Amino acid sequence: MATTIFIVDDSATILMSMETILAKAGFAVAKAASGEEAVSKLQGGLKPGLIITDIHMGAMNGIELIKKVRTMPGLQFVPILVVTTESQQSKRDEARAAKATGWLVKPVKPEDLTRVVKQILPNG
């Protein structure tokens, strides 16, 4: 069974392109267009092998989402990859403090995304 990767981004274009890249690499993909929608799906029983989130989203940003996921039963150790236009060290530190697993700066090349995902999910 393919590992499910959960992509959270408020950009429909990014969601579509990342889904295409990851599906081609053989992963199952779940998507949410906001932090709130992501929390709702996770509370509803979605058990992804990896979460990929943007930082800049509406009411609940990516850092808040990471902090929330880290308090949810069964999800404390799910790897979370931040993919964002932010390259500031302070934002990286904030994401790391929230227990993000990794960081990629947009635009991400398909081969870079696939490589990093495969590093995080060795048996993915």
N, CA, C and O atoms as CSV, one atom per row, in Angstrom:
chain,resi,resn,atom,element,x,y,z
A,1,MET,N,N,0.846,-1.195,0.000
A,1,MET,CA,C,0.000,0.000,0.000
A,1,MET,C,C,0.879,1.242,0.000
A,1,MET,O,O,1.840,1.327,0.766
A,2,ALA,N,N,0.558,2.193,-0.847
A,2,ALA,CA,C,1.364,3.411,-0.959
A,2,ALA,C,C,1.218,4.283,0.293
A,2,ALA,O,O,0.147,4.371,0.893
A,3,THR,N,N,2.312,4.912,0.659
A,3,THR,CA,C,2.285,5.858,1.770
A,3,THR,C,C,1.476,7.081,1.352
A,3,THR,O,O,1.626,7.577,0.236
A,4,THR,N,N,0.615,7.570,2.253
A,4,THR,CA,C,-0.158,8.765,1.953
A,4,THR,C,C,0.619,10.008,2.379
A,4,THR,O,O,1.100,10.106,3.508
A,5,ILE,N,N,0.729,10.949,1.450
A,5,ILE,CA,C,1.349,12.230,1.747
A,5,ILE,C,C,0.235,13.267,1.755
A,5,ILE,O,O,-0.548,13.368,0.810
A,6,PHE,N,N,0.177,14.035,2.838
A,6,PHE,CA,C,-0.884,15.016,3.038
A,6,PHE,C,C,-0.311,16.401,2.742
A,6,PHE,O,O,0.569,16.880,3.457
A,7,ILE,N,N,-0.813,17.040,1.684
A,7,ILE,CA,C,-0.328,18.361,1.281
A,7,ILE,C,C,-1.307,19.423,1.757
A,7,ILE,O,O,-2.508,19.332,1.501
A,8,VAL,N,N,-0.785,20.429,2.451
A,8,VAL,CA,C,-1.620,21.520,2.954
A,8,VAL,C,C,-1.075,22.829,2.398
A,8,VAL,O,O,0.026,23.252,2.751
A,9,ASP,N,N,-1.853,23.468,1.526
A,9,ASP,CA,C,-1.414,24.723,0.913
A,9,ASP,C,C,-2.655,25.462,0.432
A,9,ASP,O,O,-3.589,24.845,-0.080
A,10,ASP,N,N,-2.667,26.785,0.595
A,10,ASP,CA,C,-3.845,27.545,0.162
A,10,ASP,C,C,-3.802,27.887,-1.322
A,10,ASP,O,O,-4.708,28.551,-1.826
A,11,SER,N,N,-2.760,27.443,-2.032
A,11,SER,CA,C,-2.677,27.661,-3.472
A,11,SER,C,C,-3.110,26.410,-4.216
A,11,SER,O,O,-2.478,25.360,-4.100
A,12,ALA,N,N,-4.193,26.525,-4.985
A,12,ALA,CA,C,-4.705,25.379,-5.752
A,12,ALA,C,C,-3.655,24.906,-6.753
A,12,ALA,O,O,-3.540,23.708,-7.013
A,13,THR,N,N,-2.893,25.836,-7.310
A,13,THR,CA,C,-1.854,25.493,-8.289
A,13,THR,C,C,-0.767,24.638,-7.648
A,13,THR,O,O,-0.345,23.631,-8.214
A,14,ILE,N,N,-0.321,25.043,-6.470
A,14,ILE,CA,C,0.712,24.282,-5.757
A,14,ILE,C,C,0.175,22.897,-5.386
A,14,ILE,O,O,0.867,21.894,-5.563
A,15,LEU,N,N,-1.055,22.842,-4.872
A,15,LEU,CA,C,-1.655,21.547,-4.520
A,15,LEU,C,C,-1.666,20.614,-5.730
A,15,LEU,O,O,-1.300,19.443,-5.628
A,16,MET,N,N,-2.090,21.146,-6.871
A,16,MET,CA,C,-2.179,20.326,-8.081
A,16,MET,C,C,-0.800,19.858,-8.539
A,16,MET,O,O,-0.609,18.683,-8.851
A,17,SER,N,N,0.158,20.781,-8.578
A,17,SER,CA,C,1.474,20.406,-9.098
A,17,SER,C,C,2.166,19.409,-8.164
A,17,SER,O,O,2.786,18.453,-8.629
A,18,MET,N,N,2.062,19.627,-6.855
A,18,MET,CA,C,2.692,18.694,-5.919
A,18,MET,C,C,2.004,17.332,-5.956
A,18,MET,O,O,2.663,16.295,-5.873
A,19,GLU,N,N,0.687,17.339,-6.079
A,19,GLU,CA,C,-0.034,16.072,-6.172
A,19,GLU,C,C,0.432,15.289,-7.395
A,19,GLU,O,O,0.656,14.081,-7.313
A,20,THR,N,N,0.577,15.972,-8.524
A,20,THR,CA,C,1.017,15.321,-9.760
A,20,THR,C,C,2.407,14.716,-9.599
A,20,THR,O,O,2.639,13.568,-9.979
A,21,ILE,N,N,3.334,15.497,-9.031
A,21,ILE,CA,C,4.717,15.038,-8.828
A,21,ILE,C,C,4.740,13.809,-7.920
A,21,ILE,O,O,5.387,12.810,-8.235
A,22,LEU,N,N,4.033,13.888,-6.795
A,22,LEU,CA,C,4.067,12.803,-5.807
A,22,LEU,C,C,3.323,11.559,-6.286
A,22,LEU,O,O,3.742,10.435,-6.009
A,23,ALA,N,N,2.217,11.764,-7.006
A,23,ALA,CA,C,1.476,10.618,-7.538
A,23,ALA,C,C,2.334,9.877,-8.572
A,23,ALA,O,O,2.332,8.647,-8.617
A,24,LYS,N,N,3.069,10.634,-9.402
A,24,LYS,CA,C,3.965,10.010,-10.383
A,24,LYS,C,C,5.050,9.202,-9.692
A,24,LYS,O,O,5.522,8.198,-10.226
A,25,ALA,N,N,5.448,9.646,-8.493
A,25,ALA,CA,C,6.484,8.936,-7.731
A,25,ALA,C,C,5.897,7.736,-6.964
A,25,ALA,O,O,6.619,7.020,-6.270
A,26,GLY,N,N,4.576,7.531,-7.100
A,26,GLY,CA,C,3.959,6.345,-6.515
A,26,GLY,C,C,3.319,6.531,-5.151
A,26,GLY,O,O,2.974,5.556,-4.484
A,27,PHE,N,N,3.159,7.782,-4.734
A,27,PHE,CA,C,2.548,8.038,-3.428
A,27,PHE,C,C,1.057,8.299,-3.560
A,27,PHE,O,O,0.591,8.802,-4.582
A,28,ALA,N,N,0.310,7.949,-2.511
A,28,ALA,CA,C,-1.089,8.346,-2.429
A,28,ALA,C,C,-1.069,9.776,-1.880
A,28,ALA,O,O,-0.214,10.103,-1.057
A,29,VAL,N,N,-1.988,10.627,-2.320
A,29,VAL,CA,C,-1.975,12.026,-1.900
A,29,VAL,C,C,-3.328,12.438,-1.339
A,29,VAL,O,O,-4.375,12.149,-1.918
A,30,ALA,N,N,-3.284,13.120,-0.197
A,30,ALA,CA,C,-4.479,13.760,0.368
A,30,ALA,C,C,-4.160,15.248,0.398
A,30,ALA,O,O,-2.998,15.628,0.540
A,31,LYS,N,N,-5.190,16.101,0.264
A,31,LYS,CA,C,-4.944,17.542,0.198
A,31,LYS,C,C,-5.896,18.317,1.085
A,31,LYS,O,O,-7.020,17.892,1.352
A,32,ALA,N,N,-5.411,19.478,1.540
A,32,ALA,CA,C,-6.260,20.423,2.262
A,32,ALA,C,C,-5.824,21.820,1.835
A,32,ALA,O,O,-4.638,22.072,1.621
A,33,ALA,N,N,-6.797,22.729,1.712
A,33,ALA,CA,C,-6.507,24.085,1.253
A,33,ALA,C,C,-6.309,25.072,2.403
A,33,ALA,O,O,-6.136,26.269,2.176
A,34,SER,N,N,-6.335,24.562,3.649
A,34,SER,CA,C,-6.128,25.447,4.806
A,34,SER,C,C,-5.702,24.613,6.001
A,34,SER,O,O,-5.882,23.395,6.020
A,35,GLY,N,N,-5.135,25.281,6.995
A,35,GLY,CA,C,-4.761,24.603,8.224
A,35,GLY,C,C,-5.973,23.999,8.915
A,35,GLY,O,O,-5.918,22.887,9.440
A,36,GLU,N,N,-7.065,24.751,8.905
A,36,GLU,CA,C,-8.293,24.278,9.566
A,36,GLU,C,C,-8.822,23.010,8.893
A,36,GLU,O,O,-9.227,22.061,9.565
A,37,GLU,N,N,-8.814,23.006,7.547
A,37,GLU,CA,C,-9.286,21.828,6.812
A,37,GLU,C,C,-8.368,20.635,7.109
A,37,GLU,O,O,-8.834,19.504,7.245
A,38,ALA,N,N,-7.062,20.899,7.209
A,38,ALA,CA,C,-6.097,19.842,7.505
A,38,ALA,C,C,-6.384,19.219,8.871
A,38,ALA,O,O,-6.416,17.996,9.005
A,39,VAL,N,N,-6.592,20.057,9.876
A,39,VAL,CA,C,-6.884,19.571,11.232
A,39,VAL,C,C,-8.165,18.738,11.216
A,39,VAL,O,O,-8.229,17.679,11.839
A,40,SER,N,N,-9.176,19.218,10.507
A,40,SER,CA,C,-10.445,18.509,10.413
A,40,SER,C,C,-10.250,17.119,9.806
A,40,SER,O,O,-10.799,16.140,10.311
A,41,LYS,N,N,-9.472,17.029,8.728
A,41,LYS,CA,C,-9.243,15.727,8.079
A,41,LYS,C,C,-8.435,14.800,8.988
A,41,LYS,O,O,-8.703,13.600,9.051
A,42,LEU,N,N,-7.450,15.356,9.689
A,42,LEU,CA,C,-6.643,14.540,10.600
A,42,LEU,C,C,-7.487,14.044,11.768
A,42,LEU,O,O,-7.378,12.887,12.175
A,43,GLN,N,N,-8.336,14.932,12.309
A,43,GLN,CA,C,-9.225,14.530,13.404
A,43,GLN,C,C,-10.235,13.503,12.919
A,43,GLN,O,O,-10.735,12.692,13.697
A,44,GLY,N,N,-10.533,13.547,11.612
A,44,GLY,CA,C,-11.482,12.603,11.016
A,44,GLY,C,C,-10.874,11.242,10.720
A,44,GLY,O,O,-11.560,10.349,10.223
A,45,GLY,N,N,-9.582,11.077,11.026
A,45,GLY,CA,C,-8.987,9.750,10.877
A,45,GLY,C,C,-7.917,9.608,9.813
A,45,GLY,O,O,-7.364,8.521,9.652
A,46,LEU,N,N,-7.604,10.673,9.076
A,46,LEU,CA,C,-6.534,10.591,8.078
A,46,LEU,C,C,-5.213,10.330,8.796
A,46,LEU,O,O,-4.869,11.036,9.744
A,47,LYS,N,N,-4.467,9.310,8.344
A,47,LYS,CA,C,-3.186,8.950,8.959
A,47,LYS,C,C,-2.081,9.001,7.903
A,47,LYS,O,O,-1.680,7.962,7.378
A,48,PRO,N,N,-1.593,10.182,7.595
A,48,PRO,CA,C,-0.566,10.284,6.552
A,48,PRO,C,C,0.801,9.812,7.048
A,48,PRO,O,O,1.079,9.818,8.247
A,49,GLY,N,N,1.648,9.401,6.098
A,49,GLY,CA,C,3.019,9.030,6.432
A,49,GLY,C,C,3.903,10.263,6.473
A,49,GLY,O,O,4.986,10.246,7.059
A,50,LEU,N,N,3.429,11.343,5.841
A,50,LEU,CA,C,4.167,12.603,5.760
A,50,LEU,C,C,3.170,13.728,5.536
A,50,LEU,O,O,2.201,13.577,4.793
A,51,ILE,N,N,3.421,14.862,6.189
A,51,ILE,CA,C,2.617,16.065,5.955
A,51,ILE,C,C,3.532,17.109,5.340
A,51,ILE,O,O,4.636,17.347,5.832
A,52,ILE,N,N,3.073,17.731,4.266
A,52,ILE,CA,C,3.802,18.835,3.639
A,52,ILE,C,C,2.926,20.069,3.785
A,52,ILE,O,O,1.778,20.067,3.342
A,53,THR,N,N,3.455,21.126,4.403
A,53,THR,CA,C,2.640,22.323,4.604
A,53,THR,C,C,3.360,23.592,4.188
A,53,THR,O,O,4.584,23.698,4.275
A,54,ASP,N,N,2.574,24.543,3.737
A,54,ASP,CA,C,3.046,25.892,3.466
A,54,ASP,C,C,3.060,26.627,4.813
A,54,ASP,O,O,2.421,26.189,5.770
A,55,ILE,N,N,3.789,27.739,4.881
A,55,ILE,CA,C,3.767,28.562,6.104
A,55,ILE,C,C,2.640,29.591,6.010
A,55,ILE,O,O,1.842,29.745,6.934
A,56,HIS,N,N,2.592,30.297,4.864
A,56,HIS,CA,C,1.650,31.417,4.722
A,56,HIS,C,C,0.289,30.941,4.235
A,56,HIS,O,O,0.087,30.695,3.046
A,57,MET,N,N,-0.644,30.815,5.181
A,57,MET,CA,C,-2.021,30.473,4.830
A,57,MET,C,C,-2.925,31.368,5.659
A,57,MET,O,O,-2.452,32.137,6.496
A,58,GLY,N,N,-4.228,31.266,5.424
A,58,GLY,CA,C,-5.191,32.143,6.082
A,58,GLY,C,C,-5.167,32.164,7.594
A,58,GLY,O,O,-4.166,32.546,8.200
A,59,ALA,N,N,-6.267,31.753,8.207
A,59,ALA,CA,C,-6.437,31.881,9.662
A,59,ALA,C,C,-5.396,31.095,10.445
A,59,ALA,O,O,-4.852,31.598,11.428
A,60,MET,N,N,-5.109,29.853,10.017
A,60,MET,CA,C,-4.124,29.025,10.716
A,60,MET,C,C,-2.926,28.843,9.793
A,60,MET,O,O,-3.038,28.213,8.741
A,61,ASN,N,N,-1.775,29.397,10.187
A,61,ASN,CA,C,-0.608,29.260,9.312
A,61,ASN,C,C,0.086,27.909,9.531
A,61,ASN,O,O,-0.311,27.131,10.398
A,62,GLY,N,N,1.109,27.649,8.747
A,62,GLY,CA,C,1.790,26.359,8.793
A,62,GLY,C,C,2.434,26.060,10.134
A,62,GLY,O,O,2.425,24.913,10.581
A,63,ILE,N,N,2.991,27.071,10.782
A,63,ILE,CA,C,3.631,26.869,12.090
A,63,ILE,C,C,2.567,26.452,13.113
A,63,ILE,O,O,2.775,25.529,13.900
A,64,GLU,N,N,1.434,27.146,13.085
A,64,GLU,CA,C,0.329,26.801,14.003
A,64,GLU,C,C,-0.177,25.385,13.722
A,64,GLU,O,O,-0.500,24.634,14.641
A,65,LEU,N,N,-0.240,25.037,12.435
A,65,LEU,CA,C,-0.682,23.691,12.060
A,65,LEU,C,C,0.286,22.639,12.619
A,65,LEU,O,O,-0.144,21.630,13.179
A,66,ILE,N,N,1.577,22.878,12.467
A,66,ILE,CA,C,2.578,21.925,12.976
A,66,ILE,C,C,2.405,21.750,14.480
A,66,ILE,O,O,2.388,20.626,14.982
A,67,LYS,N,N,2.276,22.872,15.200
A,67,LYS,CA,C,2.107,22.807,16.658
A,67,LYS,C,C,0.857,22.009,17.019
A,67,LYS,O,O,0.877,21.216,17.961
A,68,LYS,N,N,-0.227,22.215,16.279
A,68,LYS,CA,C,-1.485,21.514,16.530
A,68,LYS,C,C,-1.312,20.010,16.274
A,68,LYS,O,O,-1.717,19.185,17.092
A,69,VAL,N,N,-0.705,19.664,15.128
A,69,VAL,CA,C,-0.516,18.248,14.778
A,69,VAL,C,C,0.313,17.546,15.849
A,69,VAL,O,O,0.045,16.395,16.191
A,70,ARG,N,N,1.308,18.234,16.372
A,70,ARG,CA,C,2.192,17.626,17.377
A,70,ARG,C,C,1.472,17.323,18.691
A,70,ARG,O,O,2.007,16.608,19.539
A,71,THR,N,N,0.262,17.863,18.865
A,71,THR,CA,C,-0.517,17.561,20.079
A,71,THR,C,C,-1.562,16.478,19.829
A,71,THR,O,O,-2.238,16.042,20.762
A,72,MET,N,N,-1.699,16.043,18.585
A,72,MET,CA,C,-2.759,15.093,18.230
A,72,MET,C,C,-2.294,13.648,18.427
A,72,MET,O,O,-1.206,13.282,17.981
A,73,PRO,N,N,-3.114,12.825,19.094
A,73,PRO,CA,C,-2.740,11.432,19.348
A,73,PRO,C,C,-2.390,10.702,18.056
A,73,PRO,O,O,-3.121,10.780,17.069
A,74,GLY,N,N,-1.262,9.989,18.073
A,74,GLY,CA,C,-0.862,9.200,16.913
A,74,GLY,C,C,-0.147,9.990,15.832
A,74,GLY,O,O,0.342,9.404,14.866
A,75,LEU,N,N,-0.075,11.310,15.973
A,75,LEU,CA,C,0.550,12.121,14.916
A,75,LEU,C,C,1.807,12.856,15.394
A,75,LEU,O,O,2.428,13.595,14.630
A,76,GLN,N,N,2.174,12.650,16.655
A,76,GLN,CA,C,3.308,13.390,17.213
A,76,GLN,C,C,4.603,13.173,16.431
A,76,GLN,O,O,5.454,14.061,16.370
A,77,PHE,N,N,4.748,11.982,15.830
A,77,PHE,CA,C,6.022,11.657,15.181
A,77,PHE,C,C,5.933,11.598,13.662
A,77,PHE,O,O,6.894,11.198,13.004
A,78,VAL,N,N,4.792,11.989,13.096
A,78,VAL,CA,C,4.665,12.016,11.640
A,78,VAL,C,C,5.589,13.119,11.115
A,78,VAL,O,O,5.526,14.251,11.594
A,79,PRO,N,N,6.450,12.802,10.131
A,79,PRO,CA,C,7.326,13.841,9.600
A,79,PRO,C,C,6.515,14.964,8.950
A,79,PRO,O,O,5.521,14.715,8.268
A,80,ILE,N,N,6.955,16.196,9.171
A,80,ILE,CA,C,6.291,17.354,8.566
A,80,ILE,C,C,7.338,18.164,7.814
A,80,ILE,O,O,8.328,18.619,8.386
A,81,LEU,N,N,7.094,18.332,6.523
A,81,LEU,CA,C,7.995,19.070,5.659
A,81,LEU,C,C,7.364,20.425,5.344
A,81,LEU,O,O,6.216,20.491,4.903
A,82,VAL,N,N,8.107,21.492,5.568
A,82,VAL,CA,C,7.614,22.831,5.268
A,82,VAL,C,C,8.095,23.202,3.865
A,82,VAL,O,O,9.291,23.143,3.579
A,83,VAL,N,N,7.163,23.585,2.997
A,83,VAL,CA,C,7.511,24.039,1.652
A,83,VAL,C,C,6.933,25.439,1.518
A,83,VAL,O,O,5.715,25.619,1.536
A,84,THR,N,N,7.808,26.430,1.383
A,84,THR,CA,C,7.354,27.816,1.449
A,84,THR,C,C,8.238,28.742,0.633
A,84,THR,O,O,9.347,28.376,0.246
A,85,THR,N,N,7.743,29.936,0.377
A,85,THR,CA,C,8.557,30.951,-0.302
A,85,THR,C,C,9.517,31.610,0.689
A,85,THR,O,O,10.450,32.306,0.287
A,86,GLU,N,N,9.287,31.388,1.985
A,86,GLU,CA,C,10.133,31.976,3.031
A,86,GLU,C,C,11.522,31.360,3.028
A,86,GLU,O,O,11.661,30.137,2.996
A,87,SER,N,N,12.546,32.197,3.060
A,87,SER,CA,C,13.889,31.639,3.198
A,87,SER,C,C,14.590,32.224,4.424
A,87,SER,O,O,15.766,31.947,4.660
A,88,GLN,N,N,13.869,33.029,5.199
A,88,GLN,CA,C,14.470,33.651,6.387
A,88,GLN,C,C,14.810,32.619,7.440
A,88,GLN,O,O,14.034,31.700,7.700
A,89,GLN,N,N,15.986,32.779,8.049
A,89,GLN,CA,C,16.427,31.862,9.090
A,89,GLN,C,C,15.468,31.870,10.291
A,89,GLN,O,O,15.235,30.833,10.912
A,90,SER,N,N,14.919,33.039,10.607
A,90,SER,CA,C,14.021,33.124,11.769
A,90,SER,C,C,12.785,32.248,11.571
A,90,SER,O,O,12.308,31.623,12.518
A,91,LYS,N,N,12.269,32.202,10.347
A,91,LYS,CA,C,11.105,31.352,10.053
A,91,LYS,C,C,11.492,29.876,10.139
A,91,LYS,O,O,10.720,29.053,10.632
A,92,ARG,N,N,12.686,29.548,9.657
A,92,ARG,CA,C,13.157,28.166,9.750
A,92,ARG,C,C,13.277,27.757,11.214
A,92,ARG,O,O,12.881,26.657,11.599
A,93,ASP,N,N,13.827,28.653,12.019
A,93,ASP,CA,C,13.994,28.367,13.446
A,93,ASP,C,C,12.635,28.157,14.107
A,93,ASP,O,O,12.464,27.271,14.945
A,94,GLU,N,N,11.670,28.995,13.710
A,94,GLU,CA,C,10.316,28.882,14.260
A,94,GLU,C,C,9.703,27.526,13.880
A,94,GLU,O,O,9.074,26.869,14.709
A,95,ALA,N,N,9.894,27.119,12.626
A,95,ALA,CA,C,9.368,25.833,12.162
A,95,ALA,C,C,10.067,24.681,12.888
A,95,ALA,O,O,9.428,23.701,13.271
A,96,ARG,N,N,11.383,24.808,13.072
A,96,ARG,CA,C,12.135,23.759,13.755
A,96,ARG,C,C,11.680,23.661,15.214
A,96,ARG,O,O,11.536,22.566,15.758
A,97,ALA,N,N,11.460,24.810,15.830
A,97,ALA,CA,C,11.003,24.840,17.219
A,97,ALA,C,C,9.633,24.170,17.354
A,97,ALA,O,O,9.329,23.563,18.380
A,98,ALA,N,N,8.813,24.287,16.307
A,98,ALA,CA,C,7.489,23.654,16.311
A,98,ALA,C,C,7.586,22.159,15.972
A,98,ALA,O,O,6.578,21.453,15.945
A,99,LYS,N,N,8.801,21.696,15.718
A,99,LYS,CA,C,9.093,20.289,15.411
A,99,LYS,C,C,8.804,19.896,13.964
A,99,LYS,O,O,8.335,18.791,13.693
A,100,ALA,N,N,9.090,20.819,13.034
A,100,ALA,CA,C,9.042,20.465,11.612
A,100,ALA,C,C,10.255,19.580,11.324
A,100,ALA,O,O,11.304,19.731,11.951
A,101,THR,N,N,10.105,18.666,10.380
A,101,THR,CA,C,11.166,17.720,10.051
A,101,THR,C,C,12.153,18.315,9.059
A,101,THR,O,O,13.357,18.075,9.152
A,102,GLY,N,N,11.636,19.101,8.101
A,102,GLY,CA,C,12.495,19.639,7.054
A,102,GLY,C,C,11.901,20.875,6.422
A,102,GLY,O,O,10.806,21.306,6.785
A,103,TRP,N,N,12.632,21.452,5.466
A,103,TRP,CA,C,12.293,22.751,4.901
A,103,TRP,C,C,12.728,22.794,3.450
A,103,TRP,O,O,13.877,22.481,3.142
A,104,LEU,N,N,11.829,23.175,2.554
A,104,LEU,CA,C,12.168,23.404,1.145
A,104,LEU,C,C,11.616,24.766,0.746
A,104,LEU,O,O,10.519,25.149,1.153
A,105,VAL,N,N,12.396,25.496,-0.062
A,105,VAL,CA,C,11.951,26.818,-0.511
A,105,VAL,C,C,11.340,26.697,-1.906
A,105,VAL,O,O,11.925,26.086,-2.800
A,106,LYS,N,N,10.144,27.293,-2.079
A,106,LYS,CA,C,9.472,27.312,-3.386
A,106,LYS,C,C,10.207,28.292,-4.296
A,106,LYS,O,O,10.817,29.240,-3.800
A,107,PRO,N,N,10.169,28.096,-5.591
A,107,PRO,CA,C,9.602,26.924,-6.262
A,107,PRO,C,C,10.514,25.705,-6.081
A,107,PRO,O,O,11.737,25.811,-6.173
A,108,VAL,N,N,9.903,24.565,-5.827
A,108,VAL,CA,C,10.656,23.330,-5.627
A,108,VAL,C,C,10.660,22.551,-6.935
A,108,VAL,O,O,9.610,22.336,-7.541
A,109,LYS,N,N,11.838,22.134,-7.362
A,109,LYS,CA,C,11.922,21.304,-8.568
A,109,LYS,C,C,11.329,19.932,-8.246
A,109,LYS,O,O,11.523,19.419,-7.144
A,110,PRO,N,N,10.614,19.342,-9.188
A,110,PRO,CA,C,9.999,18.031,-8.943
A,110,PRO,C,C,10.998,16.996,-8.417
A,110,PRO,O,O,10.691,16.242,-7.493
A,111,GLU,N,N,12.198,16.967,-9.013
A,111,GLU,CA,C,13.172,15.954,-8.577
A,111,GLU,C,C,13.665,16.221,-7.149
A,111,GLU,O,O,13.988,15.285,-6.416
A,112,ASP,N,N,13.721,17.501,-6.756
A,112,ASP,CA,C,14.132,17.827,-5.384
A,112,ASP,C,C,13.054,17.392,-4.391
A,112,ASP,O,O,13.355,16.819,-3.345
A,113,LEU,N,N,11.801,17.671,-4.731
A,113,LEU,CA,C,10.694,17.285,-3.863
A,113,LEU,C,C,10.681,15.763,-3.681
A,113,LEU,O,O,10.594,15.264,-2.559
A,114,THR,N,N,10.767,15.044,-4.787
A,114,THR,CA,C,10.743,13.582,-4.738
A,114,THR,C,C,11.918,13.039,-3.931
A,114,THR,O,O,11.753,12.121,-3.127
A,115,ARG,N,N,13.103,13.606,-4.146
A,115,ARG,CA,C,14.304,13.139,-3.438
A,115,ARG,C,C,14.155,13.331,-1.925
A,115,ARG,O,O,14.435,12.420,-1.146
A,116,VAL,N,N,13.711,14.524,-1.520
A,116,VAL,CA,C,13.566,14.815,-0.091
A,116,VAL,C,C,12.502,13.919,0.536
A,116,VAL,O,O,12.700,13.393,1.631
A,117,VAL,N,N,11.380,13.744,-0.149
A,117,VAL,CA,C,10.318,12.877,0.367
A,117,VAL,C,C,10.837,11.456,0.554
A,117,VAL,O,O,10.531,10.805,1.553
A,118,LYS,N,N,11.624,10.974,-0.409
A,118,LYS,CA,C,12.158,9.608,-0.314
A,118,LYS,C,C,13.205,9.496,0.797
A,118,LYS,O,O,13.378,8.424,1.377
A,119,GLN,N,N,13.899,10.589,1.096
A,119,GLN,CA,C,14.848,10.584,2.224
A,119,GLN,C,C,14.080,10.483,3.538
A,119,GLN,O,O,14.481,9.758,4.448
A,120,ILE,N,N,12.968,11.220,3.627
A,120,ILE,CA,C,12.170,11.235,4.856
A,120,ILE,C,C,11.427,9.905,5.020
A,120,ILE,O,O,11.277,9.397,6.131
A,121,LEU,N,N,10.970,9.358,3.908
A,121,LEU,CA,C,10.203,8.098,3.924
A,121,LEU,C,C,11.014,7.012,3.228
A,121,LEU,O,O,10.733,6.691,2.073
A,122,PRO,N,N,12.003,6.444,3.889
A,122,PRO,CA,C,12.898,5.502,3.234
A,122,PRO,C,C,12.184,4.317,2.594
A,122,PRO,O,O,12.640,3.792,1.578
A,123,ASN,N,N,11.065,3.893,3.183
A,123,ASN,CA,C,10.336,2.776,2.581
A,123,ASN,C,C,9.056,3.243,1.904
A,123,ASN,O,O,8.124,2.462,1.712
A,124,GLY,N,N,9.017,4.535,1.540
A,124,GLY,CA,C,7.807,5.124,0.975
A,124,GLY,C,C,7.493,4.663,-0.401
A,124,GLY,O,O,6.496,5.091,-0.982
